[in-house]
Amino acid sequence: MPNAAPILQISEAEPDAGAADMPLIPFALDLLPGDLALIEARNAVWAAEFADLCSGLVPLARGSVRFLGHDWAAMPEILAAALRGRIGRVHGFGAWIGFAGVDRNILLPQLHHSRRDAGVLLEEAAELARFFGLPGLPLVRPEALEPADLARAAAVRAFLGEPRLVLLESPVRGQFADLVPPLLNALAAARDRGAAAIWLTGSDLIWNDRSFPATQRLRFTERGLAPLRPVT
């Protein structure tokens, strides 16, 4: 979609000193509707902070990050909160609320950032749960789930609400190969709707798969994001 407005524009965005542990250098990345960027990120902390930067959660020393045409640094917090409801994310470090059920964890971001009916969200979440291989929406606390099922639940949370941007931080961790096909199918459906996505990985399972349907491949190093080669 060469004439479409970008979903995400990172323009010479340099994290503010003391605000992040990732390299304090300018980052640049443009994602159009339908784009899927595969980023090799062996440092899990850097990967998480880069996802934060995309979401407007990292203060900048200079440059800008725009989502759906809006500069995160220039918008009121009420608008920023609403826009974050358009971002789906698999968190590399889980980000589960331990005292709440997995079902509540999955629904909370949408309940907080959007005005969609809770019953409709619940039905959509249950359908996504089955799509990702769960028998239904888990009602137990996160620690009661097996790691593979918790990874599936994280995918449900990320795709709930038809997000415009999907951020995946090592969603399969090199272990859950059976989760790759449904993730790619969910990404294909989202991209067909005009969403864009970033898949950050430290796993050779994903990074060395030359059939992975990325429109951009980049490597995240201490020097920033390095594009490897155009993908056609």
DRENDO-1510 file (C-alpha; in Angstrom, 1 decimal, always signed):
<recs>
REC; n; res; u; v; w
REC; 1; MET; +0.0; +0.0; +0.0 .
REC; 2; PRO; +2.6; +2.6; -1.1 .
REC; 3; ASN; +0.1; +5.6; -1.0 .
REC; 4; ALA; -1.4; +4.7; +2.3 .
REC; 5; ALA; -0.6; +6.7; +5.5 .
REC; 6; PRO; +1.9; +5.0; +7.8 .
REC; 7; ILE; +0.6; +3.1; +10.8 .
REC; 8; LEU; +3.9; +3.7; +12.6 .
REC; 9; GLN; +6.6; +6.3; +11.9 .
REC; 10; ILE; +9.7; +6.3; +14.0 .
REC; 11; SER; +11.8; +9.3; +12.9 .
REC; 12; GLU; +15.3; +9.7; +14.4 .
REC; 13; ALA; +13.8; +8.9; +17.8 .
REC; 14; GLU; +16.5; +8.9; +20.4 .
REC; 15; PRO; +15.5; +7.7; +23.9 .
REC; 16; ASP; +16.1; +10.3; +26.7 .
REC; 17; ALA; +19.1; +9.5; +28.9 .
REC; 18; GLY; +18.0; +7.7; +32.0 .
REC; 19; ALA; +14.7; +6.7; +30.5 .
REC; 20; ALA; +15.7; +3.5; +28.9 .
REC; 21; ASP; +18.4; +0.7; +29.1 .
REC; 22; MET; +18.5; +0.2; +25.3 .
REC; 23; PRO; +21.1; +2.1; +23.2 .
REC; 24; LEU; +20.6; +5.9; +23.4 .
REC; 25; ILE; +20.9; +6.4; +19.6 .
REC; 26; PRO; +18.4; +7.5; +17.0 .
REC; 27; PHE; +15.9; +4.8; +15.7 .
REC; 28; ALA; +14.1; +5.0; +12.4 .
REC; 29; LEU; +11.3; +2.7; +11.1 .
REC; 30; ASP; +8.2; +3.2; +8.9 .
REC; 31; LEU; +5.4; +0.7; +8.8 .
REC; 32; LEU; +2.6; +1.0; +6.2 .
REC; 33; PRO; -0.7; -0.9; +6.4 .
REC; 34; GLY; +0.1; -4.6; +5.8 .
REC; 35; ASP; +3.7; -4.4; +6.7 .
REC; 36; LEU; +5.3; -7.0; +8.9 .
REC; 37; ALA; +8.8; -6.2; +10.3 .
REC; 38; LEU; +10.9; -9.1; +11.6 .
REC; 39; ILE; +13.5; -7.8; +14.0 .
REC; 40; GLU; +16.3; -10.0; +15.5 .
REC; 41; ALA; +16.6; -8.8; +19.1 .
REC; 42; ARG; +18.7; -11.1; +21.2 .
REC; 43; ASN; +18.5; -8.7; +24.2 .
REC; 44; ALA; +15.1; -9.2; +25.7 .
REC; 45; VAL; +15.2; -5.9; +27.7 .
REC; 46; TRP; +16.0; -3.9; +24.6 .
REC; 47; ALA; +13.2; -5.7; +22.7 .
REC; 48; ALA; +10.7; -4.8; +25.5 .
REC; 49; GLU; +11.9; -1.2; +25.6 .
REC; 50; PHE; +11.7; -0.9; +21.8 .
REC; 51; ALA; +8.0; -2.0; +22.0 .
REC; 52; ASP; +7.5; +0.6; +24.7 .
REC; 53; LEU; +9.0; +3.2; +22.4 .
REC; 54; CYS; +6.6; +2.2; +19.6 .
REC; 55; SER; +3.8; +2.6; +22.2 .
REC; 56; GLY; +4.8; +6.1; +23.2 .
REC; 57; LEU; +6.1; +5.0; +26.7 .
REC; 58; VAL; +9.7; +6.1; +26.3 .
REC; 59; PRO; +10.6; +9.8; +26.6 .
REC; 60; LEU; +12.7; +11.1; +23.8 .
REC; 61; ALA; +15.7; +13.4; +23.7 .
REC; 62; ARG; +14.9; +14.2; +20.1 .
REC; 63; GLY; +13.0; +12.9; +17.1 .
REC; 64; SER; +9.5; +11.6; +17.1 .
REC; 65; VAL; +7.3; +8.5; +17.2 .
REC; 66; ARG; +3.9; +8.7; +15.4 .
REC; 67; PHE; +1.1; +6.2; +15.5 .
REC; 68; LEU; -1.8; +6.6; +13.1 .
REC; 69; GLY; -0.4; +10.1; +12.3 .
REC; 70; HIS; -0.4; +11.2; +16.0 .
REC; 71; ASP; +2.9; +12.2; +17.7 .
REC; 72; TRP; +2.9; +10.4; +21.1 .
REC; 73; ALA; +4.8; +13.3; +22.7 .
REC; 74; ALA; +2.3; +15.9; +21.5 .
REC; 75; MET; -1.0; +14.4; +22.4 .
REC; 76; PRO; -3.0; +14.6; +25.7 .
REC; 77; GLU; -2.9; +11.4; +27.8 .
REC; 78; ILE; -6.6; +10.7; +27.3 .
REC; 79; LEU; -6.0; +10.4; +23.5 .
REC; 80; ALA; -2.7; +8.4; +24.1 .
REC; 81; ALA; -4.6; +6.0; +26.2 .
REC; 82; ALA; -7.3; +5.6; +23.6 .
REC; 83; LEU; -4.7; +5.0; +20.9 .
REC; 84; ARG; -2.9; +2.4; +22.9 .
REC; 85; GLY; -6.2; +0.5; +22.8 .
REC; 86; ARG; -5.4; +0.1; +19.1 .
REC; 87; ILE; -2.1; -1.7; +19.8 .
REC; 88; GLY; -2.0; -5.4; +20.5 .
REC; 89; ARG; +1.1; -6.7; +22.3 .
REC; 90; VAL; +2.7; -9.9; +23.5 .
REC; 91; HIS; +4.9; -8.8; +26.3 .
REC; 92; GLY; +8.3; -10.5; +26.6 .
REC; 93; PHE; +8.1; -10.5; +30.3 .
REC; 94; GLY; +4.5; -11.6; +30.6 .
REC; 95; ALA; +2.9; -8.5; +32.1 .
REC; 96; TRP; +0.3; -10.7; +33.9 .
REC; 97; ILE; -1.6; -9.5; +37.0 .
REC; 98; GLY; -1.0; -12.4; +39.3 .
REC; 99; PHE; -4.1; -12.0; +41.5 .
REC; 100; ALA; -6.5; -11.8; +38.6 .
REC; 101; GLY; -7.7; -14.6; +36.3 .
REC; 102; VAL; -6.2; -15.0; +32.9 .
REC; 103; ASP; -9.6; -14.0; +31.4 .
REC; 104; ARG; -9.6; -10.8; +33.3 .
REC; 105; ASN; -6.0; -10.1; +32.2 .
REC; 106; ILE; -7.0; -10.6; +28.6 .
REC; 107; LEU; -10.0; -8.3; +28.8 .
REC; 108; LEU; -8.5; -5.5; +30.9 .
REC; 109; PRO; -6.6; -3.6; +28.2 .
REC; 110; GLN; -9.6; -3.4; +26.0 .
REC; 111; LEU; -11.9; -2.5; +28.9 .
REC; 112; HIS; -9.5; +0.2; +30.0 .
REC; 113; HIS; -8.7; +1.7; +26.6 .
REC; 114; SER; -12.0; +1.3; +24.6 .
REC; 115; ARG; -15.7; +1.6; +25.0 .
REC; 116; ARG; -16.6; -1.8; +23.5 .
REC; 117; ASP; -19.3; -3.8; +25.2 .
REC; 118; ALA; -17.8; -6.3; +27.7 .
REC; 119; GLY; -20.0; -9.1; +26.5 .
REC; 120; VAL; -18.9; -8.7; +22.9 .
REC; 121; LEU; -15.3; -8.6; +24.0 .
REC; 122; LEU; -15.8; -11.8; +26.0 .
REC; 123; GLU; -17.2; -13.6; +23.0 .
REC; 124; GLU; -14.4; -12.4; +20.7 .
REC; 125; ALA; -11.8; -13.5; +23.3 .
REC; 126; ALA; -13.3; -16.9; +23.6 .
REC; 127; GLU; -13.2; -17.4; +19.9 .
REC; 128; LEU; -9.6; -16.3; +19.7 .
REC; 129; ALA; -8.8; -18.6; +22.6 .
REC; 130; ARG; -10.1; -21.6; +20.6 .
REC; 131; PHE; -8.3; -20.3; +17.4 .
REC; 132; PHE; -5.0; -20.3; +19.3 .
REC; 133; GLY; -5.5; -23.8; +20.6 .
REC; 134; LEU; -7.1; -23.3; +24.0 .
REC; 135; PRO; -10.4; -25.1; +24.9 .
REC; 136; GLY; -11.8; -21.7; +26.0 .
REC; 137; LEU; -11.0; -18.6; +27.8 .
REC; 138; PRO; -8.8; -19.6; +30.9 .
REC; 139; LEU; -10.4; -18.6; +34.2 .
REC; 140; VAL; -7.5; -19.6; +36.4 .
REC; 141; ARG; -4.7; -17.3; +37.5 .
REC; 142; PRO; -1.6; -17.1; +35.3 .
REC; 143; GLU; +0.6; -19.3; +37.5 .
REC; 144; ALA; -1.9; -22.1; +37.1 .
REC; 145; LEU; -1.4; -22.4; +33.3 .
REC; 146; GLU; +1.4; -24.4; +31.6 .
REC; 147; PRO; +3.9; -22.1; +29.8 .
REC; 148; ALA; +2.6; -23.1; +26.3 .
REC; 149; ASP; -1.0; -22.3; +27.3 .
REC; 150; LEU; +0.1; -19.0; +28.8 .
REC; 151; ALA; +1.8; -18.2; +25.5 .
REC; 152; ARG; -1.5; -18.9; +23.7 .
REC; 153; ALA; -3.3; -16.7; +26.2 .
REC; 154; ALA; -0.8; -13.9; +25.5 .
REC; 155; ALA; -1.6; -14.2; +21.8 .
REC; 156; VAL; -5.4; -13.9; +22.5 .
REC; 157; ARG; -4.7; -10.7; +24.5 .
REC; 158; ALA; -2.6; -9.3; +21.6 .
REC; 159; PHE; -5.2; -9.8; +18.9 .
REC; 160; LEU; -8.3; -8.9; +20.8 .
REC; 161; GLY; -10.0; -5.8; +19.5 .
REC; 162; GLU; -8.7; -6.0; +15.9 .
REC; 163; PRO; -5.5; -3.8; +16.7 .
REC; 164; ARG; -4.0; -1.6; +14.0 .
REC; 165; LEU; -0.5; -2.3; +15.3 .
REC; 166; VAL; +0.6; -5.7; +16.7 .
REC; 167; LEU; +3.9; -5.9; +18.7 .
REC; 168; LEU; +5.1; -9.4; +19.4 .
REC; 169; GLU; +8.1; -9.8; +21.7 .
REC; 170; SER; +9.4; -13.4; +21.2 .
REC; 171; PRO; +5.9; -14.8; +21.3 .
REC; 172; VAL; +7.1; -18.4; +20.8 .
REC; 173; ARG; +10.4; -18.1; +22.6 .
REC; 174; GLY; +11.9; -20.8; +20.4 .
REC; 175; GLN; +9.8; -23.5; +22.2 .
REC; 176; PHE; +6.2; -23.4; +21.1 .
REC; 177; ALA; +6.6; -24.2; +17.4 .
REC; 178; ASP; +2.9; -25.2; +17.1 .
REC; 179; LEU; +1.9; -21.6; +18.0 .
REC; 180; VAL; +3.7; -20.2; +14.9 .
REC; 181; PRO; +1.1; -21.2; +12.3 .
REC; 182; PRO; -1.9; -19.6; +14.1 .
REC; 183; LEU; +0.1; -16.5; +14.9 .
REC; 184; LEU; +1.0; -16.1; +11.2 .
REC; 185; ASN; -2.6; -16.7; +10.2 .
REC; 186; ALA; -3.8; -14.1; +12.7 .
REC; 187; LEU; -1.2; -11.7; +11.5 .
REC; 188; ALA; -2.3; -12.3; +7.9 .
REC; 189; ALA; -5.9; -11.5; +8.8 .
REC; 190; ALA; -4.8; -8.4; +10.7 .
REC; 191; ARG; -2.6; -7.2; +7.8 .
REC; 192; ASP; -5.5; -7.8; +5.3 .
REC; 193; ARG; -7.5; -5.4; +7.5 .
REC; 194; GLY; -4.8; -2.8; +7.2 .
REC; 195; ALA; -2.8; -3.4; +10.4 .
REC; 196; ALA; +0.9; -3.5; +10.6 .
REC; 197; ALA; +3.1; -5.6; +12.9 .
REC; 198; ILE; +6.5; -6.0; +14.4 .
REC; 199; TRP; +7.8; -9.5; +15.5 .
REC; 200; LEU; +10.8; -9.2; +17.7 .
REC; 201; THR; +12.7; -12.4; +18.1 .
REC; 202; GLY; +15.7; -13.9; +19.8 .
REC; 203; SER; +14.9; -17.3; +18.5 .
REC; 204; ASP; +16.7; -19.1; +15.6 .
REC; 205; LEU; +13.4; -21.0; +15.0 .
REC; 206; ILE; +11.9; -17.8; +13.6 .
REC; 207; TRP; +14.9; -15.7; +12.5 .
REC; 208; ASN; +16.4; -18.5; +10.3 .
REC; 209; ASP; +13.1; -19.3; +8.7 .
REC; 210; ARG; +13.5; -17.8; +5.2 .
REC; 211; SER; +9.8; -18.4; +4.4 .
REC; 212; PHE; +8.7; -16.0; +7.2 .
REC; 213; PRO; +6.4; -13.5; +5.5 .
REC; 214; ALA; +8.2; -10.3; +6.5 .
REC; 215; THR; +8.2; -7.2; +4.4 .
REC; 216; GLN; +11.3; -5.9; +6.4 .
REC; 217; ARG; +14.0; -7.8; +8.2 .
REC; 218; LEU; +16.2; -5.8; +10.6 .
REC; 219; ARG; +18.8; -6.6; +13.3 .
REC; 220; PHE; +18.7; -4.8; +16.6 .
REC; 221; THR; +22.2; -4.1; +17.9 .
REC; 222; GLU; +24.0; -1.6; +20.0 .
REC; 223; ARG; +24.1; +0.6; +16.9 .
REC; 224; GLY; +20.3; +0.5; +16.5 .
REC; 225; LEU; +18.1; -1.1; +13.8 .
REC; 226; ALA; +20.1; -2.3; +10.8 .
REC; 227; PRO; +18.0; -3.4; +7.7 .
REC; 228; LEU; +19.3; -6.6; +6.2 .
REC; 229; ARG; +17.9; -6.6; +2.8 .
REC; 230; PRO; +14.7; -5.6; +0.9 .
REC; 231; VAL; +12.0; -8.3; +1.0 .
REC; 232; THR; +9.7; -8.5; -2.0 .
</recs>
